[in-house]
């Protein structure tokens, strides 16, 4: 007998729980997310967010949302915005109000409930965004009459001395000029400072002058001498063909040019030391200048000044 009674009690509890869950899922749920409920005064705007959960097949009728405009003699609905719904909800609204109430002392005001409409299975159902009460304060103190309240006097313009700003501007322009001067010098655009631009920088300038001369074996020899002189200056000693591996080990930044340099040394040996005139082939100044420009680029990339 006791077991039967217990079974009936369990069945009754489950039935009531299922009924409550079914009732919960068959109605529209509207939750209000409000800001602080105090500290508002004339002209302030208040934004209330509404989160809505609907039963299956219910759809919010956006064409019947509250229209912006005056709601009463002191409250205006400024805007209505449809937001992305949060997890667990189907819709979200942001309603912004503006308050124009004149009061003599702190009081409470209530934003009225607003209707929203849903459609389902060919019919419509109306739900309401809940009313919301907030604390409201006057702009002017109650202890003083209007005639006794004087506006703050206009403040005169504060004069700012330009001297400090002129000094800063002068320093900035000076720094900019120094940086620009360095860049121009670095790229060899200042003739009277060109002698400080490195061994291959000088070689490139000498080769520019040689390019103006008619092509000849003598011009080729002078151009090749420019290349050898720069390489020797860079190494701090005379560099022969057999010493090239040692040179590139000492200056690994130039290793990308090792093969081309070896070819130039072979051409130089034929140009200067060949006993057969037919093998003393001229080398175009432009080819020597091309190699010197590559050396100059790598030479400059490893130094600041």
C-alpha positions as CSV (number, residue, x, y, z in Angstrom):
1,X,0.0,0.0,0.0
2,X,2.8,2.4,0.9
3,X,4.6,1.6,-2.3
4,X,1.5,2.4,-4.4
5,X,1.1,5.7,-2.5
6,X,4.7,6.6,-3.2
7,X,4.4,5.8,-6.9
8,X,1.3,8.1,-7.2
9,X,3.2,10.9,-5.5
10,X,6.1,10.6,-7.9
11,X,3.7,10.5,-10.8
12,X,2.0,13.6,-9.6
13,X,5.2,15.5,-9.1
14,X,6.4,14.6,-12.6
15,X,3.0,15.6,-14.1
16,X,3.2,19.0,-12.4
17,X,6.8,19.5,-13.5
18,X,6.0,18.6,-17.1
19,X,3.0,20.9,-17.0
20,X,5.1,23.8,-15.7
21,X,7.7,23.2,-18.4
22,X,5.1,23.0,-21.1
23,X,3.5,26.2,-19.8
24,X,6.9,27.9,-19.8
25,X,7.7,26.9,-23.3
26,X,4.2,28.0,-24.6
27,X,4.4,31.7,-23.5
28,X,6.4,34.7,-24.6
29,X,9.2,35.7,-22.1
30,X,10.3,39.4,-22.1
31,X,13.3,40.3,-19.9
32,X,14.5,43.9,-19.4
33,X,18.2,44.9,-19.2
34,X,18.3,48.3,-17.7
35,X,21.1,50.7,-16.8
36,X,21.4,52.4,-13.3
37,X,18.1,53.4,-11.9
38,X,19.2,56.8,-10.5
39,X,21.0,60.1,-11.3
40,X,19.0,61.3,-14.3
41,X,17.9,64.9,-15.0
42,X,16.4,67.0,-17.7
43,X,17.5,66.1,-21.3
44,X,19.2,62.8,-20.3
45,X,18.9,59.8,-22.6
46,X,18.1,56.3,-21.2
47,X,18.6,53.1,-23.2
48,X,16.7,49.9,-22.2
49,X,17.5,46.6,-23.8
50,X,14.8,44.0,-24.1
51,X,15.6,40.2,-24.5
52,X,12.7,38.1,-25.9
53,X,12.2,34.4,-26.0
54,X,9.3,33.1,-28.0
55,X,7.6,29.7,-28.4
56,X,8.1,27.7,-31.6
57,X,6.8,29.3,-34.8
58,X,6.4,32.7,-33.1
59,X,7.7,35.7,-35.1
60,X,8.2,39.3,-34.0
61,X,6.2,41.7,-36.2
62,X,8.8,44.4,-36.8
63,X,6.3,46.5,-38.6
64,X,4.4,47.0,-35.4
65,X,7.3,48.0,-33.2
66,X,6.8,51.2,-31.2
67,X,7.3,54.3,-33.3
68,X,9.8,56.9,-32.2
69,X,8.2,60.1,-30.9
70,X,6.6,61.6,-27.8
71,X,5.0,59.1,-25.4
72,X,3.6,61.8,-23.0
73,X,4.3,65.4,-22.0
74,X,7.7,64.6,-20.6
75,X,9.0,61.5,-22.3
76,X,10.1,60.9,-25.9
77,X,11.0,57.6,-27.5
78,X,14.1,58.6,-29.4
79,X,14.9,55.3,-31.3
80,X,14.1,51.6,-31.5
81,X,16.8,49.3,-32.8
82,X,16.7,45.5,-33.5
83,X,19.8,43.9,-32.1
84,X,21.4,40.4,-32.5
85,X,19.8,38.1,-30.0
86,X,21.8,36.7,-27.1
87,X,22.2,33.0,-26.5
88,X,18.9,31.5,-25.2
89,X,16.8,34.3,-26.7
90,X,15.2,34.8,-30.1
91,X,15.1,38.6,-30.3
92,X,16.7,41.7,-28.7
93,X,15.6,45.3,-28.9
94,X,17.3,48.6,-27.8
95,X,14.9,51.4,-26.9
96,X,16.3,54.8,-26.2
97,X,14.2,57.4,-24.4
98,X,14.8,61.1,-23.6
99,X,13.4,62.8,-20.5
100,X,12.1,66.4,-20.5
101,X,10.5,66.5,-17.0
102,X,10.8,69.7,-14.9
103,X,10.7,68.9,-11.2
104,X,11.4,70.9,-8.0
105,X,12.8,68.0,-6.1
106,X,14.1,64.5,-6.6
107,X,11.4,62.1,-7.5
108,X,10.7,58.8,-9.3
109,X,9.5,58.5,-12.8
110,X,8.2,55.5,-14.7
111,X,8.7,54.7,-18.3
112,X,5.4,53.1,-19.4
113,X,5.1,49.6,-20.8
114,X,5.1,49.4,-24.6
115,X,3.3,46.8,-26.7
116,X,5.0,44.5,-29.2
117,X,3.2,42.1,-31.5
118,X,4.0,38.5,-32.6
119,X,2.4,36.4,-35.3
120,X,1.9,32.6,-35.2
121,X,-0.3,30.2,-37.2
122,X,-2.1,33.0,-38.8
123,X,-3.0,34.9,-35.6
124,X,-1.4,37.7,-33.7
125,X,-0.5,38.0,-30.0
126,X,0.5,41.1,-28.1
127,X,3.1,41.2,-25.3
128,X,4.5,44.3,-23.4
129,X,7.9,45.6,-22.8
130,X,7.8,46.0,-19.0
131,X,7.6,49.5,-17.4
132,X,10.7,50.8,-15.6
133,X,11.0,53.2,-12.8
134,X,14.1,55.4,-12.2
135,X,15.3,58.3,-9.9
136,X,15.0,61.8,-11.4
137,X,16.6,65.0,-10.0
138,X,16.1,68.7,-10.8
139,X,18.7,70.7,-12.6
140,X,18.3,73.7,-10.3
141,X,18.3,73.6,-6.5
142,X,14.9,74.0,-4.8
143,X,16.3,76.3,-2.1
144,X,16.8,79.2,-4.6
145,X,14.2,81.1,-6.6
146,X,14.8,81.4,-10.3
147,X,15.5,85.1,-10.0
148,X,18.4,84.3,-7.5
149,X,20.1,81.9,-9.8
150,X,22.8,83.6,-11.8
151,X,24.7,81.9,-14.6
152,X,28.4,81.6,-14.3
153,X,30.3,84.5,-15.8
154,X,32.0,84.0,-19.1
155,X,35.6,83.1,-18.8
156,X,38.0,85.3,-20.8
157,X,40.3,83.5,-23.2
158,X,43.5,82.2,-21.7
159,X,46.5,83.6,-23.6
160,X,49.1,81.0,-24.4
161,X,52.7,82.1,-25.0
162,X,53.9,80.9,-28.4
163,X,57.6,80.9,-27.2
164,X,57.5,77.3,-25.9
165,X,55.8,76.0,-28.9
166,X,58.1,77.9,-31.2
167,X,61.1,76.3,-29.4
168,X,59.6,72.8,-29.8
169,X,58.9,73.4,-33.5
170,X,62.4,74.6,-34.0
171,X,63.8,71.5,-32.4
172,X,61.5,69.3,-34.6
173,X,62.6,71.1,-37.8
174,X,66.2,70.8,-36.8
175,X,65.9,67.0,-36.2
176,X,64.1,66.6,-39.4
177,X,66.7,68.6,-41.3
178,X,69.5,66.5,-39.8
179,X,67.8,63.2,-40.7
180,X,67.1,64.5,-44.2
181,X,70.8,65.6,-44.6
182,X,72.0,62.2,-43.5
183,X,69.8,60.4,-46.0
184,X,70.9,62.7,-48.8
185,X,74.5,62.2,-47.8
186,X,74.1,58.4,-47.4
187,X,72.9,58.1,-51.0
188,X,75.7,60.2,-52.3
189,X,73.7,63.3,-53.2
190,X,76.0,65.9,-51.5
191,X,79.1,66.4,-53.6
192,X,81.3,68.1,-51.0
193,X,80.7,65.2,-48.6
194,X,81.1,62.4,-51.1
195,X,84.6,61.5,-49.9
196,X,83.1,60.1,-46.7
197,X,80.8,57.6,-48.5
198,X,83.2,54.6,-48.5
199,X,85.7,52.9,-50.8
200,X,83.3,51.8,-53.4
201,X,81.3,55.0,-53.2
202,X,84.5,56.8,-54.5
203,X,85.0,54.0,-57.1
204,X,81.5,54.5,-58.5
205,X,82.1,58.3,-58.8
206,X,85.4,57.7,-60.6
207,X,83.7,55.2,-63.0
208,X,81.1,57.8,-63.9
209,X,83.8,60.0,-65.2
210,X,85.4,57.2,-67.1
211,X,82.1,56.3,-68.8
212,X,82.3,59.7,-70.6
213,X,85.6,58.7,-72.3
214,X,85.6,56.7,-75.6
215,X,85.8,52.9,-75.1
216,X,89.4,51.7,-75.2
217,X,91.7,49.2,-73.6
218,X,93.3,52.0,-71.5
219,X,89.8,53.1,-70.3
220,X,89.1,49.5,-69.3
221,X,92.4,49.3,-67.4
222,X,91.6,52.5,-65.5
223,X,88.1,51.2,-64.7
224,X,89.5,47.9,-63.4
225,X,92.1,49.8,-61.3
226,X,89.2,51.7,-59.7
227,X,87.7,48.3,-58.7
228,X,91.0,46.9,-57.3
229,X,91.8,50.1,-55.4
230,X,88.4,50.1,-53.7
231,X,88.7,46.4,-52.8
232,X,92.2,46.9,-51.4
233,X,91.1,49.9,-49.4
234,X,88.2,47.9,-48.0
235,X,90.5,44.9,-47.1
236,X,93.3,47.2,-45.7
237,X,95.8,45.3,-48.0
238,X,96.4,44.3,-51.5
239,X,94.0,41.5,-52.5
240,X,95.2,38.9,-55.0
241,X,93.1,36.2,-56.7
242,X,94.5,33.5,-54.4
243,X,93.4,35.6,-51.3
244,X,89.7,36.0,-52.3
245,X,88.5,33.1,-50.1
246,X,90.2,34.7,-47.1
247,X,88.8,38.1,-48.0
248,X,85.2,36.8,-48.1
249,X,85.7,34.9,-44.8
250,X,86.7,38.2,-43.2
251,X,83.9,40.1,-44.8
252,X,81.0,37.6,-45.1
253,X,78.5,40.4,-46.1
254,X,80.1,40.4,-49.5
255,X,79.9,36.6,-50.1
256,X,77.0,36.9,-52.5
257,X,79.5,38.6,-54.9
258,X,82.2,36.0,-54.5
259,X,81.7,34.2,-57.9
260,X,81.3,37.5,-59.8
261,X,84.5,38.9,-58.2
262,X,86.4,35.7,-59.2
263,X,85.3,36.2,-62.8
264,X,86.4,39.8,-62.7
265,X,89.8,38.9,-61.3
266,X,90.3,36.4,-64.2
267,X,89.4,39.1,-66.7
268,X,91.7,41.6,-65.0
269,X,94.6,39.2,-65.2
270,X,94.1,38.8,-68.9
271,X,93.7,42.5,-69.4
272,X,96.9,43.5,-67.5
273,X,99.3,40.5,-67.8
274,X,98.5,38.6,-71.0
275,X,101.4,38.3,-73.3
276,X,99.2,37.9,-76.4
277,X,97.5,41.2,-77.4
278,X,94.6,39.3,-78.9
279,X,93.6,38.0,-75.4
280,X,93.6,41.5,-73.9
281,X,89.9,41.9,-74.3
282,X,88.4,45.2,-73.3
283,X,85.9,45.2,-70.4
284,X,83.1,47.7,-70.6
285,X,83.2,50.3,-67.9
286,X,79.4,49.7,-67.3
287,X,80.1,46.1,-66.3
288,X,82.7,47.2,-63.8
289,X,80.4,49.9,-62.5
290,X,77.6,47.4,-62.0
291,X,79.8,45.2,-59.7
292,X,81.1,48.3,-57.8
293,X,77.5,49.4,-57.2
294,X,76.6,46.1,-55.7
295,X,79.7,46.3,-53.4
296,X,78.7,49.9,-52.5
297,X,75.2,48.8,-51.6
298,X,76.5,46.0,-49.3
299,X,79.2,48.3,-47.9
300,X,76.5,50.9,-46.9
301,X,74.1,48.3,-45.5
302,X,76.5,47.5,-42.7
303,X,77.1,51.0,-41.3
304,X,75.1,53.8,-39.8
305,X,77.7,56.5,-40.5
